[in-house]
Amino acid sequence: MNQRDFIQDYGFKFKKKFGQNFLKDDNILNNIVSYSDVDDETLVIEIGCGAGALTRKVAPLCKHLIGYEIDITLKPILDTISNVNIIYDDFLKRNVCDDIKDYTYSKLYVIANLPYYITTPIIMKLIEDRLDIESITVMIQKEVADRLIEIPGGKNTGAITYTVYYYCTSKKIMEVPNTSFIPEPEVTSEIIKMDLRYKPVVDVENPQIMFRII
């Protein structure tokens, strides 16, 4: 059964207000998991679980998976996945430190197909919340991805480029065509990986100034 038929069997209807474009390409899903380097000592945070295509790939490989999904109507589908704790709420409003405090793990990773309309606020929250995240492997709109992984001063530099470069080393994994989703978005997507630096690339007297500027 393909992803579209699986979703339709549950009577689910896509909602534009949540920017729902679910990944259906199994090869792309496998690439996300492979490049994330998840293992059985990893606590994974997934933001925007959707119908759980990525969740199903990651859950058997990690120690724990905490997923965030704002659309409660997806619960019957996501409830079929084992080894996960799905929090049905707006990720941007959560205290993630409280959500993960009772879990034991050696590594904390973020792996997600992020909702495109709130990609930047999510990335900023992951950085600002000072979680002990080691890496962030996400699929996002290509235009935004190019700004996130750019070196400051490059042609794709944007305001967020400086913050991400300060805290992370970043790289492009691959582009993903719009035909890999249901429904198909109008834009090309890109998988990127950001590894959090043990020490920021430069010394800044007051790092909070960077966030206020952005």
Disulfide bonds with the S-S distance in Angstrom:
none
